[in-house]
Amino acid sequence: MTSTSAGSPAQTAFFYGLPNLTTALAMTPLLTFIPSFYAADFGMPLALVGTILFAARLMDVVSEPLTGALSDATRSRFGRRKLWIAIGVPLLMLGIWMVFAPPVEVTPAYAIIWIAVTFTAFNIVDNPYRAWGAELSRTYSGRTRIAGSREAFGIVSSMMALALIFVLQRTGFGETRQMLLVLAIGFVAAMPVLYGIAFWRVPEPTPETLRREPVRFLEGTRALFGNRAFLTLSLGLAVLLGGATIGASLHLIVMESVFDARDMFSVILVGENIAGLSAIPFWMWLAKRWGKHRALALGAAGMALLSAPIPLIPHDQPWIYAACIIVRGAAGGALGLLVGSMLADVVDLDKVTTGRERTALFYGMSGTIAKLGVAVGILIGTVLPSVFGFEPSATENGPRELFILLVTYAWAPMIIMGCAAPFFWFYPLTEARQIALRSEIEARLSQTPVAP
């Protein structure tokens, strides 16, 4: 049997999740701040910024599965996953700096180049990182613990970033340009240190290989798209993230233009993240009792339903709006926790079918499908309000334009996220099925050991 850790399961989960402290310092502001920053500070139309983000995301269709396949195929003394992470980290640091702290005037060409570089570098780092985590445990609940650590550190990262934004706003450095500069400095300083600690403390498991011959392209493609569990999970994730991204791309704009609550931005999002972090033990318990897929379905339904009241809230009652967002964060806690754990189970099914461990390819393909949903969400969130006349740089927007903005921000995501719940509810890979798959893998490994 493959050894997966040099320390206790809790230590492995802790040190593996640690690098995710940097994630929200980069990726959350990229969706939340950059549309309004480029529109307000550089005069780019909001719809154009959204189109650029959409186009950059489309490049993930190539980069994400490619990085996954390359990571799976790599054999080096540095490992499969750690080598690619080490390659991607400096490139991601450069991309974030150029997007958040542009040294020159931001033009459409500048924006598309550096946002595309950032997204590609993120794939080079994140895809092997998630595959590494999926391989650290071979059990149904153990994978949830690993994913829970990664998600918890990601939420703490969001709270740290938002707390920093709150402090900056209270000390006279609350301009978007200033906040993004500080976030970029924090990201560039922390990322190599935290990944270095993870590399040192967490080993990389030996691949579980059931046959010598590599998987031929047509055979591997048939196995990938014939994997019902993979398709169900990935399509559901694309729908859910598409709806959630509509709201994320308009978060700051709605707070400023509708509720006049820019000063509450960090408070609201910190509250949302605290709710998500606090809910992780509940979602872990529910996943163990009812299954990961049903817990995720309930989380998606909760995210949808809690978006419904927002357009009906009086504009002079920002605290009611804040309460909706914060409570919705508890439902959203299921997303990051359970999806990665479920994908690791999907890889077991492919391993039995093909005889090879293709973890990063599955994470890459799932990420590609999901990010197409994200790209569509960005496009809807930034273009639809503009079509009906809303512009964040305008001195004043009328009641009709503000209502369209709120409908786009809350009711469109509500409908889309609600449509994701059935995908997860009818997901076919249960705990009993995963245990049976692991038994078959272990039996085949013991009978016919194969060099990786």
N, C-alpha and C positions, 0 to 999 in steps of 0.2 A: 504493500500500500504506500502511496505517495505521502511523504512528509510535507506538511503545509506550514509549519510554524516552529520557530525555535523557542518561543515563549508561551505563556498561557493564552487561551483564547481572548481574554479581556485585554491583555497587553497587545496582542496582535491587532485587534480591532481598533484600539486607541491609536497606536502609532501609524497604522495604515490610514485612518481617517484624518490624521493631523494636517496633511497638506491641503485638505479641503477648506482650511481656515482662510486661504487666499482667494477661493473661487468667487465669492460674492463681492470681494473688493473690485473685481474686474467685470464679471459677466452681468451682474444685476444692474450696475450703473450703465453698462453698454446699451441695455434695452430701455432703462428708465430715464436716464439723463441725456443721452446723446441726441435723440430726436429733437427735444426742446432746445438743447445747447446749440446744435448746428443751425436750427431754425431761427432762434432768437439772437444769437451772437454773431452769426455769419450770414444771416439773411437768406438761407436756403429754404425753399418752400417745404413745408412739412411732408407733403406727398412725395417730393423728390427724395428726402431723407429716408422715408419708408421704402421707396422703390430701391434705393441703394442697399439698404439692409436686406431687403428681399433678394436682390440679385446676389449679394455676397453669400447669403444662406444657401442659394441654389448650388454654389460651388461645393457644398458639403456632399452633394450627390456623388461626387467623384472622390473628394478627399477623405471622407469618413470611412467608407468600405475599403479604400486603398490602404489607409494607415492600419486598419484592422488586419487585412490580409498580410501586409508586410510584417506586422508584429507577430502574427501567428507563425509565419514562415522563418523568422529570424532565429538563428542559433549562435550564441556568442557567450563568452565567459562572463559577460555582464548581464546575461539573461535576455529574455524576449521583451519583457515589459519595461524594465528599468532603462534599457538602452534607448528606446524610443522616447520615453519621458525626458531623459537627459538631453536628447536632441531638440525636443520641442520647447523646453523651458526658456532658453535664451530668446528664441524667436517670438514666443508669446510675450515675454517681457518687453521686447522692442515694439511689438504691435500695440500693446496696451498704452505704452508711453506716447506713441505717435497719434493714437486716436484720442486719448484723454488730454494730452498736453501738446497740441499741435504747435510746432515752432513757426509755422507760416500760416497764411490765410487758407482756410479750408475751402477747397473747390470741390465740385462733384468728382473730378478725377482723383484728387487726393483722398477723398472719403472712401471711394470704392476700393482703391488699392490697399489702404491700410486697414480698413474693416475686413476685407477679404483675407489679408495676411493674418490678422488676429484670429478670425474664425478657423482658418486652416491650422494655425499653430495650436489653437485650443484642442482641435481634434487629435493632433499628434501627441499631445500630452494626455488628454482626458480619456481617449479610447483605450490605450494600454493600461492606464490607471484603473479604470473600471474593470477591465478584464482581469487584472492582477487581483483585485478584490474578490471577484467571482470565484477565483481558483484557490483562495485562502481557506475556504471551508467547503466540504462536500455534503453537508447536511441541509435539510429544508429550513430548519430554524436557525442554524449557524450562519447561513447566508443572510438572513434577515438581521442578525446581530452585526455583521460586517457592514451591511448597507446602512444600518441604523447609526453606526459610528460615523460613517462618511456624511450622512445627512445631518446628524447633530452638529458636526464641525462646520458644515456649510451654513446652517442656520445661525450658529454663533458668529460666523464670519459676517453674515448679514447684519446682525445686531451690532457688532463692532464697527462696521462701516457706517451704519446709521447713527450710532452714538457719536462717532467722530463728526458726522455731518451736523448733528444737533449742537455739539460744542462749537464748531466753526460758525454756525449761524448765530450763536449767542455771543461770539467774540468779534463780530464784524467781518468775518471771512466767509459769508454765506453765499457769495456769488457762485453760480454753477461752475465757471471756469476755475475758481480757486478750489472748490471742493474736489473737482475731478483731478486737479494737480496733486492734492494731498493723497487722494486714493491711489493714484498712479505710483507715487513715491512709496506708499505702504506696500503695495503689491510687489513692486520690483525688489524691495528690500527683503520681504518675508518669503517669497516663493522659493528661491533656491535653498534657503536655510531649512524650511519645513520638509521639502522633498529630500534633502540630504539626510535629515533625521530618519525619515521613513525608509530610505534606502539602507541605512545602517541597522535599524532595529527589526525590519520585517523582511524575511527571506522571500525568494520567488520560487514557488513550487515547481517541481519537475513536471513537464506535460504528461498527461495520461494518454498514451498512444496505444491503440488496440491493433494496429496493423502498420507495416513498414511503408507501404506504397502511399504516396501523397494522393489526395483526392483530385481526380480529374475534373476539369472545369464544368463539363455538362453534368457529371454526377453530383458535384458539390452544389451546383445551381438548383438541380431538381430537389436535392435534400433540403436546401435552404427554403425554397418557396413551397415545398411540400410539407413543411413543418407547420401544422395548423396552429399550434400554441404560439409560435413565433409571429405568425401573421396576425393572429387575433390580438396579441399584446401590443405589437408595433402599431397597428392601425388605430387601436383604442388610444394609445399614447399620443399619436399624431393629432387625433381629434381633440383630446383633452388639452394638450399644450397649445394647439391652435387657438382654442377659446381663451385659455389663460393669458396668452401673449397679447391678445387684443387689449385686455385690461392693463397689462404691464406696460405696454407702449404708451398708454394714455394716462398713467397714474399721476404723474407730476402735473400734467396739463389740466386734468380734472380738478386737482386740489387747488391749483392757482386760479383757473378761469371760472369755476363753478362755485366752489365752497370758500374761496379766498383763504385757503388754509395752508399756504406754503410753509409757514413756520411750524405746522403740525406734521410735516412730511415725515421727518425722522421718528417722531413719537408714534405715529400710526404704524409705520412699517416695523419699528422695533416691537410694538405690541403684537403685530401680526406674526412676527418671527418667534416671539416668546410663546404665543399660542401654539404655533407649529411644533416647537421644541417640546413643550409640555405635553403635547398629544402623542409624541412618539411611543411612550410606554403603552398607551391605550391601543394604538394601531398594532404594535407588536403582539399584545395580548389578543386582540381580535383576529389577527392573522393566524395565530396559533390555534384559536378556538374554531374559527369559521373558514379558514383558508385565506391565503394572501389575496387571491383573485376577488373574493367577495368583499374583503376589507377595502381593497382599492376601488371597487365599484361604489361602495358606500361613500368613500372619500370624494369621488368624482361627483356623485349626486349632491353631496353637501356643498361642495364648491359652487355648483350651479345654483342651488336653491338660495344660498346666502347672497348671491348677486342680485336677486330679484328686487329687493326693496330700494336699491340705490337711486334710480331715477325719480322716485316718489318722495325722497327726503327733501324738506325745505332747504334752500340754499344757505339760509342763515343758521343752520343747525349742523355744523361740521362734526360735533361730537357723536351724533347719531350715525353719520357716515363713517366715522372712525370705528365705532362699535361693530358695524357690519364687516368692515375690512379685517378687524382683529379676530372676530369669531370665525370668519372664513379661513383664516390662517390655520386654525386647528384642523379643519377638513383637508387643507392642502398638505399637511404633514404626512399624509399617507402616500403621496406621490413619489417623492424621492426615496422614501424608505423601502417601498415594496417593489417598484419596477425593476431595479437592479437585481434584487434577490430573485425575482421571477425569471429574469433573463438567464441567470445562472442555471436555473432548472431547465430552461429551454435548451441550453448547451448540452446537458446530459442526454437529452433525446437525440440530438444530432450526433453525439459521440457514439451512441449505440448504432445509429444508422450508417455513419461513414467510417467509424473506427479511428477518427482523428479529433484532436481537441482544437476547435476553431472559435474559441471564446471571443477574441477581439473582432473577428469578422462579424459575428452575430451582434455584438455591441455596435459595431460600425454601421451595419445595415439597419438595425433598429433605430440608431441615432439619425441616420439619413432620412428614413421615413418620418420620424418624429419631427425633425427640423424642417421638413417640407411643410408640416403643419405649423411650426413656429413662423416660417417665412410667410405663409398665407395670413397668419394672425397679425404679423407686423404690417403687412400690406393693407389689410382691412382696417386695422386700427388707425393708421396714419392717412389713408386715402379717403375712406368713406366720409369722415367729418369734413374734409376739404371739399369733396364733391358737393356737399350741401352748404358750403359757404363759410365754414368755421376756419379761422386762422389764428394760431396762438400769438402771432406778432401784431394782430389788430388791436387798436385802442379799446374797442368794445365789440363784443359779439352779442347778437340779439337773442331773445328767449328761444326762438325756433332753432337757431344754430346750437345753443347750449343743450337743448333737449336732444337734438340729433347726436351731439357729442356723448351725452349720458346713455342714450340707447345703444350706441356703438360700444361704449365702455362696459355696460352691465348686462343689457338684455341679449345682445348678440352672443357674448360669451356664455350666458346662462343656457341658451338653447344649444350651443355647440358642445359645451362641457356635459350637459345632460345626455347628449347623444353618445358620449363615450362610455357611460356606465354599463350599458348592455354588453359591450365588447369584453369588459373585465368580468362581469357576472358569469358569462358563459365560456370563459377561458377553460380549456380542458385539462390542464396539467395540475392535478391535485397532489397533496402530500403523499397519499398512498401510491400514486403513480410514480412520483419522484423516488420514493424509497425502493420501488421495484426496479427502476432504472439503475440506481446506484448498486443494487445487488447484482444486476447483470454485468455492470462495468467491472466491479470488484472481482467477480468470478472469472471474467475473461482476462483480466490483468494477471490473476494468479495462475491461470492455466497456460497462457501463451504470452509471457512477458516479452515486450517489444521495446527496443532502444528507441528513444525519441528522435 
